[in-house]
Amino acid sequence: MVLIEIRCTRCKRKLANVSDYQFIEIKCPRCRHLNQQRATSSKPSKEMPRGYPNNPLDGRQAPSR
């Protein structure tokens, strides 16, 4: 797990360490600037666990309609 440091774009104060996110929005407590950041990698979000309908790895897929 890689932690990414999030800093305020205005005053450079450290706001958070995050490991997995698609979009994050943090208001800086020092300068009150609203910081918004999207994930830079196109890593897919969590895989569907087995047992959910239409999971390609599960033999119990729901029938197509």
mmJSON file of the N, C-alpha and C atoms, coordinates in Angstrom:
{"data_MODEL":{"atom_site":{
"group_PDB":["ATOM","ATOM","ATOM","ATOM","ATOM","ATOM","ATOM","ATOM","ATOM","ATOM","ATOM","ATOM","ATOM","ATOM","ATOM","ATOM","ATOM","ATOM","ATOM","ATOM","ATOM","ATOM","ATOM","ATOM","ATOM","ATOM","ATOM","ATOM","ATOM","ATOM","ATOM","ATOM","ATOM","ATOM","ATOM","ATOM","ATOM","ATOM","ATOM","ATOM","ATOM","ATOM","ATOM","ATOM","ATOM","ATOM","ATOM","ATOM","ATOM","ATOM","ATOM","ATOM","ATOM","ATOM","ATOM","ATOM","ATOM","ATOM","ATOM","ATOM","ATOM","ATOM","ATOM","ATOM","ATOM","ATOM","ATOM","ATOM","ATOM","ATOM","ATOM","ATOM","ATOM","ATOM","ATOM","ATOM","ATOM","ATOM","ATOM","ATOM","ATOM","ATOM","ATOM","ATOM","ATOM","ATOM","ATOM","ATOM","ATOM","ATOM","ATOM","ATOM","ATOM","ATOM","ATOM","ATOM","ATOM","ATOM","ATOM","ATOM","ATOM","ATOM","ATOM","ATOM","ATOM","ATOM","ATOM","ATOM","ATOM","ATOM","ATOM","ATOM","ATOM","ATOM","ATOM","ATOM","ATOM","ATOM","ATOM","ATOM","ATOM","ATOM","ATOM","ATOM","ATOM","ATOM","ATOM","ATOM","ATOM","ATOM","ATOM","ATOM","ATOM","ATOM","ATOM","ATOM","ATOM","ATOM","ATOM","ATOM","ATOM","ATOM","ATOM","ATOM","ATOM","ATOM","ATOM","ATOM","ATOM","ATOM","ATOM","ATOM","ATOM","ATOM","ATOM","ATOM","ATOM","ATOM","ATOM","ATOM","ATOM","ATOM","ATOM","ATOM","ATOM","ATOM","ATOM","ATOM","ATOM","ATOM","ATOM","ATOM","ATOM","ATOM","ATOM","ATOM","ATOM","ATOM","ATOM","ATOM","ATOM","ATOM","ATOM","ATOM","ATOM","ATOM","ATOM","ATOM","ATOM","ATOM","ATOM","ATOM","ATOM","ATOM","ATOM"],
"id":[1,2,3,4,5,6,7,8,9,10,11,12,13,14,15,16,17,18,19,20,21,22,23,24,25,26,27,28,29,30,31,32,33,34,35,36,37,38,39,40,41,42,43,44,45,46,47,48,49,50,51,52,53,54,55,56,57,58,59,60,61,62,63,64,65,66,67,68,69,70,71,72,73,74,75,76,77,78,79,80,81,82,83,84,85,86,87,88,89,90,91,92,93,94,95,96,97,98,99,100,101,102,103,104,105,106,107,108,109,110,111,112,113,114,115,116,117,118,119,120,121,122,123,124,125,126,127,128,129,130,131,132,133,134,135,136,137,138,139,140,141,142,143,144,145,146,147,148,149,150,151,152,153,154,155,156,157,158,159,160,161,162,163,164,165,166,167,168,169,170,171,172,173,174,175,176,177,178,179,180,181,182,183,184,185,186,187,188,189,190,191,192,193,194,195],
"type_symbol":["N","C","C","N","C","C","N","C","C","N","C","C","N","C","C","N","C","C","N","C","C","N","C","C","N","C","C","N","C","C","N","C","C","N","C","C","N","C","C","N","C","C","N","C","C","N","C","C","N","C","C","N","C","C","N","C","C","N","C","C","N","C","C","N","C","C","N","C","C","N","C","C","N","C","C","N","C","C","N","C","C","N","C","C","N","C","C","N","C","C","N","C","C","N","C","C","N","C","C","N","C","C","N","C","C","N","C","C","N","C","C","N","C","C","N","C","C","N","C","C","N","C","C","N","C","C","N","C","C","N","C","C","N","C","C","N","C","C","N","C","C","N","C","C","N","C","C","N","C","C","N","C","C","N","C","C","N","C","C","N","C","C","N","C","C","N","C","C","N","C","C","N","C","C","N","C","C","N","C","C","N","C","C","N","C","C","N","C","C","N","C","C","N","C","C"],
"label_atom_id":["N","CA","C","N","CA","C","N","CA","C","N","CA","C","N","CA","C","N","CA","C","N","CA","C","N","CA","C","N","CA","C","N","CA","C","N","CA","C","N","CA","C","N","CA","C","N","CA","C","N","CA","C","N","CA","C","N","CA","C","N","CA","C","N","CA","C","N","CA","C","N","CA","C","N","CA","C","N","CA","C","N","CA","C","N","CA","C","N","CA","C","N","CA","C","N","CA","C","N","CA","C","N","CA","C","N","CA","C","N","CA","C","N","CA","C","N","CA","C","N","CA","C","N","CA","C","N","CA","C","N","CA","C","N","CA","C","N","CA","C","N","CA","C","N","CA","C","N","CA","C","N","CA","C","N","CA","C","N","CA","C","N","CA","C","N","CA","C","N","CA","C","N","CA","C","N","CA","C","N","CA","C","N","CA","C","N","CA","C","N","CA","C","N","CA","C","N","CA","C","N","CA","C","N","CA","C","N","CA","C","N","CA","C","N","CA","C","N","CA","C","N","CA","C","N","CA","C"],
"label_alt_id":[null,null,null,null,null,null,null,null,null,null,null,null,null,null,null,null,null,null,null,null,null,null,null,null,null,null,null,null,null,null,null,null,null,null,null,null,null,null,null,null,null,null,null,null,null,null,null,null,null,null,null,null,null,null,null,null,null,null,null,null,null,null,null,null,null,null,null,null,null,null,null,null,null,null,null,null,null,null,null,null,null,null,null,null,null,null,null,null,null,null,null,null,null,null,null,null,null,null,null,null,null,null,null,null,null,null,null,null,null,null,null,null,null,null,null,null,null,null,null,null,null,null,null,null,null,null,null,null,null,null,null,null,null,null,null,null,null,null,null,null,null,null,null,null,null,null,null,null,null,null,null,null,null,null,null,null,null,null,null,null,null,null,null,null,null,null,null,null,null,null,null,null,null,null,null,null,null,null,null,null,null,null,null,null,null,null,null,null,null,null,null,null,null,null,null],
"label_comp_id":["MET","MET","MET","VAL","VAL","VAL","LEU","LEU","LEU","ILE","ILE","ILE","GLU","GLU","GLU","ILE","ILE","ILE","ARG","ARG","ARG","CYS","CYS","CYS","THR","THR","THR","ARG","ARG","ARG","CYS","CYS","CYS","LYS","LYS","LYS","ARG","ARG","ARG","LYS","LYS","LYS","LEU","LEU","LEU","ALA","ALA","ALA","ASN","ASN","ASN","VAL","VAL","VAL","SER","SER","SER","ASP","ASP","ASP","TYR","TYR","TYR","GLN","GLN","GLN","PHE","PHE","PHE","ILE","ILE","ILE","GLU","GLU","GLU","ILE","ILE","ILE","LYS","LYS","LYS","CYS","CYS","CYS","PRO","PRO","PRO","ARG","ARG","ARG","CYS","CYS","CYS","ARG","ARG","ARG","HIS","HIS","HIS","LEU","LEU","LEU","ASN","ASN","ASN","GLN","GLN","GLN","GLN","GLN","GLN","ARG","ARG","ARG","ALA","ALA","ALA","THR","THR","THR","SER","SER","SER","SER","SER","SER","LYS","LYS","LYS","PRO","PRO","PRO","SER","SER","SER","LYS","LYS","LYS","GLU","GLU","GLU","MET","MET","MET","PRO","PRO","PRO","ARG","ARG","ARG","GLY","GLY","GLY","TYR","TYR","TYR","PRO","PRO","PRO","ASN","ASN","ASN","ASN","ASN","ASN","PRO","PRO","PRO","LEU","LEU","LEU","ASP","ASP","ASP","GLY","GLY","GLY","ARG","ARG","ARG","GLN","GLN","GLN","ALA","ALA","ALA","PRO","PRO","PRO","SER","SER","SER","ARG","ARG","ARG"],
"label_asym_id":["A","A","A","A","A","A","A","A","A","A","A","A","A","A","A","A","A","A","A","A","A","A","A","A","A","A","A","A","A","A","A","A","A","A","A","A","A","A","A","A","A","A","A","A","A","A","A","A","A","A","A","A","A","A","A","A","A","A","A","A","A","A","A","A","A","A","A","A","A","A","A","A","A","A","A","A","A","A","A","A","A","A","A","A","A","A","A","A","A","A","A","A","A","A","A","A","A","A","A","A","A","A","A","A","A","A","A","A","A","A","A","A","A","A","A","A","A","A","A","A","A","A","A","A","A","A","A","A","A","A","A","A","A","A","A","A","A","A","A","A","A","A","A","A","A","A","A","A","A","A","A","A","A","A","A","A","A","A","A","A","A","A","A","A","A","A","A","A","A","A","A","A","A","A","A","A","A","A","A","A","A","A","A","A","A","A","A","A","A","A","A","A","A","A","A"],
"label_entity_id":["1","1","1","1","1","1","1","1","1","1","1","1","1","1","1","1","1","1","1","1","1","1","1","1","1","1","1","1","1","1","1","1","1","1","1","1","1","1","1","1","1","1","1","1","1","1","1","1","1","1","1","1","1","1","1","1","1","1","1","1","1","1","1","1","1","1","1","1","1","1","1","1","1","1","1","1","1","1","1","1","1","1","1","1","1","1","1","1","1","1","1","1","1","1","1","1","1","1","1","1","1","1","1","1","1","1","1","1","1","1","1","1","1","1","1","1","1","1","1","1","1","1","1","1","1","1","1","1","1","1","1","1","1","1","1","1","1","1","1","1","1","1","1","1","1","1","1","1","1","1","1","1","1","1","1","1","1","1","1","1","1","1","1","1","1","1","1","1","1","1","1","1","1","1","1","1","1","1","1","1","1","1","1","1","1","1","1","1","1","1","1","1","1","1","1"],
"label_seq_id":[1,1,1,2,2,2,3,3,3,4,4,4,5,5,5,6,6,6,7,7,7,8,8,8,9,9,9,10,10,10,11,11,11,12,12,12,13,13,13,14,14,14,15,15,15,16,16,16,17,17,17,18,18,18,19,19,19,20,20,20,21,21,21,22,22,22,23,23,23,24,24,24,25,25,25,26,26,26,27,27,27,28,28,28,29,29,29,30,30,30,31,31,31,32,32,32,33,33,33,34,34,34,35,35,35,36,36,36,37,37,37,38,38,38,39,39,39,40,40,40,41,41,41,42,42,42,43,43,43,44,44,44,45,45,45,46,46,46,47,47,47,48,48,48,49,49,49,50,50,50,51,51,51,52,52,52,53,53,53,54,54,54,55,55,55,56,56,56,57,57,57,58,58,58,59,59,59,60,60,60,61,61,61,62,62,62,63,63,63,64,64,64,65,65,65],
"pdbx_PDB_ins_code":[null,null,null,null,null,null,null,null,null,null,null,null,null,null,null,null,null,null,null,null,null,null,null,null,null,null,null,null,null,null,null,null,null,null,null,null,null,null,null,null,null,null,null,null,null,null,null,null,null,null,null,null,null,null,null,null,null,null,null,null,null,null,null,null,null,null,null,null,null,null,null,null,null,null,null,null,null,null,null,null,null,null,null,null,null,null,null,null,null,null,null,null,null,null,null,null,null,null,null,null,null,null,null,null,null,null,null,null,null,null,null,null,null,null,null,null,null,null,null,null,null,null,null,null,null,null,null,null,null,null,null,null,null,null,null,null,null,null,null,null,null,null,null,null,null,null,null,null,null,null,null,null,null,null,null,null,null,null,null,null,null,null,null,null,null,null,null,null,null,null,null,null,null,null,null,null,null,null,null,null,null,null,null,null,null,null,null,null,null,null,null,null,null,null,null],
"Cartn_x":[0.84,0.0,0.891,0.662,1.448,0.612,1.177,0.494,0.909,-0.054,0.182,-0.097,0.821,0.675,-0.117,-1.171,-1.987,-1.654,-1.258,-0.925,-1.821,-2.034,-2.819,-2.072,-2.797,-2.16,-1.836,-2.442,-2.189,-1.067,-1.169,-0.188,0.766,0.573,1.445,1.375,0.366,0.213,-0.192,0.373,0.02,-1.394,-2.247,-3.643,-3.987,-3.358,-3.726,-2.724,-2.735,-2.08,-3.191,-3.256,-4.31,-3.686,-4.389,-3.851,-4.65,-5.958,-6.771,-7.948,-8.034,-9.135,-9.338,-10.536,-10.808,-10.913,-11.516,-11.656,-11.641,-10.893,-10.82,-10.967,-11.697,-11.933,-11.686,-10.718,-10.343,-10.222,-10.825,-10.694,-9.533,-8.606,-7.425,-7.831,-7.455,-7.813,-7.017,-5.881,-5.05,-5.542,-5.662,-6.003,-7.428,-8.159,-9.565,-9.749,-8.68,-8.768,-9.359,-10.293,-10.89,-10.025,-9.387,-8.494,-9.249,-9.16,-9.809,-8.761,-8.778,-7.791,-8.4,-8.114,-8.547,-7.363,-7.662,-6.607,-5.874,-4.568,-3.786,-3.688,-3.864,-3.78,-5.175,-5.235,-6.52,-6.767,-6.281,-6.454,-7.94,-8.467,-9.89,-10.216,-11.433,-11.847,-11.968,-12.374,-12.417,-13.165,-12.65,-13.321,-14.56,-15.537,-16.744,-16.428,-16.841,-16.584,-17.399,-16.912,-17.65,-19.004,-19.992,-21.334,-22.25,-21.692,-22.519,-22.962,-24.169,-24.651,-23.733,-23.517,-22.743,-21.248,-20.727,-19.29,-18.702,-17.769,-17.254,-16.5,-16.044,-15.31,-16.221,-17.478,-18.429,-19.262,-19.463,-20.236,-21.728,-22.155,-23.579,-24.099,-23.719,-24.155,-25.675,-26.228,-27.646,-27.841,-28.955,-29.187,-29.339,-28.871,-28.999,-30.442,-30.862,-32.263,-32.352],
"Cartn_y":[-1.172,0.0,1.243,2.096,3.318,4.488,5.242,6.423,7.648,8.455,9.683,10.845,11.777,12.944,14.018,14.505,15.578,16.862,17.902,19.207,20.274,21.332,22.465,23.115,23.414,24.022,25.489,26.112,27.524,27.722,27.086,27.341,26.174,25.056,23.872,23.096,23.356,22.593,21.161,20.199,18.798,18.569,18.007,17.813,16.36,15.436,14.031,13.108,11.868,10.767,9.834,9.549,8.684,7.542,6.419,5.27,4.935,5.119,4.744,5.707,6.442,7.38,7.639,8.06,8.489,10.004,10.573,12.028,12.39,13.428,13.859,15.371,15.837,17.266,17.576,18.442,18.772,20.286,20.828,22.258,22.439,23.296,23.538,24.304,23.798,24.506,25.799,25.934,27.126,28.289,28.063,29.173,29.093,28.043,27.849,27.615,27.26,26.968,25.574,25.425,24.13,23.422,22.327,21.566,20.386,20.221,19.11,18.387,17.062,16.298,14.983,14.648,13.363,12.409,11.125,10.117,10.258,10.082,10.214,8.902,7.784,6.497,6.063,5.254,4.745,3.348,3.113,1.816,1.581,0.427,0.178,0.1,0.472,0.393,-1.067,-1.294,-2.646,-3.607,-4.834,-5.846,-6.318,-6.777,-7.305,-8.64,-8.846,-10.133,-11.239,-12.448,-13.59,-13.683,-14.148,-14.277,-13.151,-12.069,-10.989,-11.349,-10.967,-11.291,-10.705,-11.451,-11.055,-10.9,-11.453,-11.462,-12.492,-12.102,-13.026,-14.207,-14.117,-15.227,-16.192,-15.888,-16.705,-17.527,-18.775,-19.646,-19.457,-18.572,-18.398,-17.072,-16.684,-15.406,-15.395,-14.216,-14.037,-14.132,-14.702,-14.809,-13.438,-13.31,-12.048,-11.826,-10.591,-10.288,-9.543],
"Cartn_z":[0.0,0.0,0.0,-0.943,-1.08,-0.568,0.363,0.884,0.081,-0.274,-1.015,-0.083,-0.02,0.842,0.107,0.732,0.165,0.912,0.163,0.748,0.141,0.901,0.423,-0.747,-1.798,-2.975,-2.754,-1.736,-1.473,-0.438,0.736,1.806,2.048,1.348,1.409,2.733,3.551,4.783,4.454,5.177,4.981,5.501,4.641,5.0,5.292,4.576,4.756,4.084,4.507,3.818,3.365,2.08,1.558,0.779,0.743,0.035,-1.215,-1.18,-2.327,-2.413,-3.497,-3.673,-5.15,-5.494,-6.861,-6.911,-5.88,-5.792,-4.316,-3.974,-2.582,-2.533,-1.521,-1.339,0.141,0.427,1.8,1.927,2.985,3.268,4.236,3.869,4.698,5.962,7.142,8.369,8.57,7.905,8.071,7.202,5.901,4.991,4.443,4.774,4.369,2.868,2.181,0.745,0.562,-0.38,-0.673,-1.718,-1.312,-2.183,-2.763,-4.075,-4.762,-5.586,-5.514,-6.256,-6.726,-7.971,-8.544,-8.555,-8.556,-8.627,-9.953,-9.929,-11.149,-11.903,-11.233,-11.926,-12.352,-13.376,-13.845,-13.29,-12.074,-11.428,-11.187,-11.581,-11.365,-9.88,-9.554,-8.163,-7.743,-6.516,-5.965,-6.879,-6.964,-7.759,-7.022,-7.789,-7.17,-6.513,-5.272,-4.629,-5.273,-5.152,-5.685,-5.022,-5.765,-5.241,-5.692,-6.232,-6.745,-8.161,-8.543,-9.894,-10.966,-12.007,-13.188,-12.925,-11.851,-11.627,-12.591,-13.48,-14.489,-13.904,-12.664,-12.056,-11.312,-11.237,-10.488,-11.467,-11.178,-12.056,-11.908,-11.021,-10.753,-11.281,-12.465,-13.017,-13.218,-13.078,-13.355,-14.864,-15.3,-16.744,-17.375,-18.624,-19.36,-19.723,-19.681,-20.011,-21.292],
"occupancy":[1.0,1.0,1.0,1.0,1.0,1.0,1.0,1.0,1.0,1.0,1.0,1.0,1.0,1.0,1.0,1.0,1.0,1.0,1.0,1.0,1.0,1.0,1.0,1.0,1.0,1.0,1.0,1.0,1.0,1.0,1.0,1.0,1.0,1.0,1.0,1.0,1.0,1.0,1.0,1.0,1.0,1.0,1.0,1.0,1.0,1.0,1.0,1.0,1.0,1.0,1.0,1.0,1.0,1.0,1.0,1.0,1.0,1.0,1.0,1.0,1.0,1.0,1.0,1.0,1.0,1.0,1.0,1.0,1.0,1.0,1.0,1.0,1.0,1.0,1.0,1.0,1.0,1.0,1.0,1.0,1.0,1.0,1.0,1.0,1.0,1.0,1.0,1.0,1.0,1.0,1.0,1.0,1.0,1.0,1.0,1.0,1.0,1.0,1.0,1.0,1.0,1.0,1.0,1.0,1.0,1.0,1.0,1.0,1.0,1.0,1.0,1.0,1.0,1.0,1.0,1.0,1.0,1.0,1.0,1.0,1.0,1.0,1.0,1.0,1.0,1.0,1.0,1.0,1.0,1.0,1.0,1.0,1.0,1.0,1.0,1.0,1.0,1.0,1.0,1.0,1.0,1.0,1.0,1.0,1.0,1.0,1.0,1.0,1.0,1.0,1.0,1.0,1.0,1.0,1.0,1.0,1.0,1.0,1.0,1.0,1.0,1.0,1.0,1.0,1.0,1.0,1.0,1.0,1.0,1.0,1.0,1.0,1.0,1.0,1.0,1.0,1.0,1.0,1.0,1.0,1.0,1.0,1.0,1.0,1.0,1.0,1.0,1.0,1.0,1.0,1.0,1.0,1.0,1.0,1.0],
"B_iso_or_equiv":[0.0,0.0,0.0,0.0,0.0,0.0,0.0,0.0,0.0,0.0,0.0,0.0,0.0,0.0,0.0,0.0,0.0,0.0,0.0,0.0,0.0,0.0,0.0,0.0,0.0,0.0,0.0,0.0,0.0,0.0,0.0,0.0,0.0,0.0,0.0,0.0,0.0,0.0,0.0,0.0,0.0,0.0,0.0,0.0,0.0,0.0,0.0,0.0,0.0,0.0,0.0,0.0,0.0,0.0,0.0,0.0,0.0,0.0,0.0,0.0,0.0,0.0,0.0,0.0,0.0,0.0,0.0,0.0,0.0,0.0,0.0,0.0,0.0,0.0,0.0,0.0,0.0,0.0,0.0,0.0,0.0,0.0,0.0,0.0,0.0,0.0,0.0,0.0,0.0,0.0,0.0,0.0,0.0,0.0,0.0,0.0,0.0,0.0,0.0,0.0,0.0,0.0,0.0,0.0,0.0,0.0,0.0,0.0,0.0,0.0,0.0,0.0,0.0,0.0,0.0,0.0,0.0,0.0,0.0,0.0,0.0,0.0,0.0,0.0,0.0,0.0,0.0,0.0,0.0,0.0,0.0,0.0,0.0,0.0,0.0,0.0,0.0,0.0,0.0,0.0,0.0,0.0,0.0,0.0,0.0,0.0,0.0,0.0,0.0,0.0,0.0,0.0,0.0,0.0,0.0,0.0,0.0,0.0,0.0,0.0,0.0,0.0,0.0,0.0,0.0,0.0,0.0,0.0,0.0,0.0,0.0,0.0,0.0,0.0,0.0,0.0,0.0,0.0,0.0,0.0,0.0,0.0,0.0,0.0,0.0,0.0,0.0,0.0,0.0,0.0,0.0,0.0,0.0,0.0,0.0],
"pdbx_formal_charge":[null,null,null,null,null,null,null,null,null,null,null,null,null,null,null,null,null,null,null,null,null,null,null,null,null,null,null,null,null,null,null,null,null,null,null,null,null,null,null,null,null,null,null,null,null,null,null,null,null,null,null,null,null,null,null,null,null,null,null,null,null,null,null,null,null,null,null,null,null,null,null,null,null,null,null,null,null,null,null,null,null,null,null,null,null,null,null,null,null,null,null,null,null,null,null,null,null,null,null,null,null,null,null,null,null,null,null,null,null,null,null,null,null,null,null,null,null,null,null,null,null,null,null,null,null,null,null,null,null,null,null,null,null,null,null,null,null,null,null,null,null,null,null,null,null,null,null,null,null,null,null,null,null,null,null,null,null,null,null,null,null,null,null,null,null,null,null,null,null,null,null,null,null,null,null,null,null,null,null,null,null,null,null,null,null,null,null,null,null,null,null,null,null,null,null],
"auth_seq_id":[1,1,1,2,2,2,3,3,3,4,4,4,5,5,5,6,6,6,7,7,7,8,8,8,9,9,9,10,10,10,11,11,11,12,12,12,13,13,13,14,14,14,15,15,15,16,16,16,17,17,17,18,18,18,19,19,19,20,20,20,21,21,21,22,22,22,23,23,23,24,24,24,25,25,25,26,26,26,27,27,27,28,28,28,29,29,29,30,30,30,31,31,31,32,32,32,33,33,33,34,34,34,35,35,35,36,36,36,37,37,37,38,38,38,39,39,39,40,40,40,41,41,41,42,42,42,43,43,43,44,44,44,45,45,45,46,46,46,47,47,47,48,48,48,49,49,49,50,50,50,51,51,51,52,52,52,53,53,53,54,54,54,55,55,55,56,56,56,57,57,57,58,58,58,59,59,59,60,60,60,61,61,61,62,62,62,63,63,63,64,64,64,65,65,65],
"auth_comp_id":["MET","MET","MET","VAL","VAL","VAL","LEU","LEU","LEU","ILE","ILE","ILE","GLU","GLU","GLU","ILE","ILE","ILE","ARG","ARG","ARG","CYS","CYS","CYS","THR","THR","THR","ARG","ARG","ARG","CYS","CYS","CYS","LYS","LYS","LYS","ARG","ARG","ARG","LYS","LYS","LYS","LEU","LEU","LEU","ALA","ALA","ALA","ASN","ASN","ASN","VAL","VAL","VAL","SER","SER","SER","ASP","ASP","ASP","TYR","TYR","TYR","GLN","GLN","GLN","PHE","PHE","PHE","ILE","ILE","ILE","GLU","GLU","GLU","ILE","ILE","ILE","LYS","LYS","LYS","CYS","CYS","CYS","PRO","PRO","PRO","ARG","ARG","ARG","CYS","CYS","CYS","ARG","ARG","ARG","HIS","HIS","HIS","LEU","LEU","LEU","ASN","ASN","ASN","GLN","GLN","GLN","GLN","GLN","GLN","ARG","ARG","ARG","ALA","ALA","ALA","THR","THR","THR","SER","SER","SER","SER","SER","SER","LYS","LYS","LYS","PRO","PRO","PRO","SER","SER","SER","LYS","LYS","LYS","GLU","GLU","GLU","MET","MET","MET","PRO","PRO","PRO","ARG","ARG","ARG","GLY","GLY","GLY","TYR","TYR","TYR","PRO","PRO","PRO","ASN","ASN","ASN","ASN","ASN","ASN","PRO","PRO","PRO","LEU","LEU","LEU","ASP","ASP","ASP","GLY","GLY","GLY","ARG","ARG","ARG","GLN","GLN","GLN","ALA","ALA","ALA","PRO","PRO","PRO","SER","SER","SER","ARG","ARG","ARG"],
"auth_asym_id":["A","A","A","A","A","A","A","A","A","A","A","A","A","A","A","A","A","A","A","A","A","A","A","A","A","A","A","A","A","A","A","A","A","A","A","A","A","A","A","A","A","A","A","A","A","A","A","A","A","A","A","A","A","A","A","A","A","A","A","A","A","A","A","A","A","A","A","A","A","A","A","A","A","A","A","A","A","A","A","A","A","A","A","A","A","A","A","A","A","A","A","A","A","A","A","A","A","A","A","A","A","A","A","A","A","A","A","A","A","A","A","A","A","A","A","A","A","A","A","A","A","A","A","A","A","A","A","A","A","A","A","A","A","A","A","A","A","A","A","A","A","A","A","A","A","A","A","A","A","A","A","A","A","A","A","A","A","A","A","A","A","A","A","A","A","A","A","A","A","A","A","A","A","A","A","A","A","A","A","A","A","A","A","A","A","A","A","A","A","A","A","A","A","A","A"],
"auth_atom_id":["N","CA","C","N","CA","C","N","CA","C","N","CA","C","N","CA","C","N","CA","C","N","CA","C","N","CA","C","N","CA","C","N","CA","C","N","CA","C","N","CA","C","N","CA","C","N","CA","C","N","CA","C","N","CA","C","N","CA","C","N","CA","C","N","CA","C","N","CA","C","N","CA","C","N","CA","C","N","CA","C","N","CA","C","N","CA","C","N","CA","C","N","CA","C","N","CA","C","N","CA","C","N","CA","C","N","CA","C","N","CA","C","N","CA","C","N","CA","C","N","CA","C","N","CA","C","N","CA","C","N","CA","C","N","CA","C","N","CA","C","N","CA","C","N","CA","C","N","CA","C","N","CA","C","N","CA","C","N","CA","C","N","CA","C","N","CA","C","N","CA","C","N","CA","C","N","CA","C","N","CA","C","N","CA","C","N","CA","C","N","CA","C","N","CA","C","N","CA","C","N","CA","C","N","CA","C","N","CA","C","N","CA","C","N","CA","C","N","CA","C","N","CA","C","N","CA","C"],
"pdbx_PDB_model_num":[1,1,1,1,1,1,1,1,1,1,1,1,1,1,1,1,1,1,1,1,1,1,1,1,1,1,1,1,1,1,1,1,1,1,1,1,1,1,1,1,1,1,1,1,1,1,1,1,1,1,1,1,1,1,1,1,1,1,1,1,1,1,1,1,1,1,1,1,1,1,1,1,1,1,1,1,1,1,1,1,1,1,1,1,1,1,1,1,1,1,1,1,1,1,1,1,1,1,1,1,1,1,1,1,1,1,1,1,1,1,1,1,1,1,1,1,1,1,1,1,1,1,1,1,1,1,1,1,1,1,1,1,1,1,1,1,1,1,1,1,1,1,1,1,1,1,1,1,1,1,1,1,1,1,1,1,1,1,1,1,1,1,1,1,1,1,1,1,1,1,1,1,1,1,1,1,1,1,1,1,1,1,1,1,1,1,1,1,1,1,1,1,1,1,1]
}}}
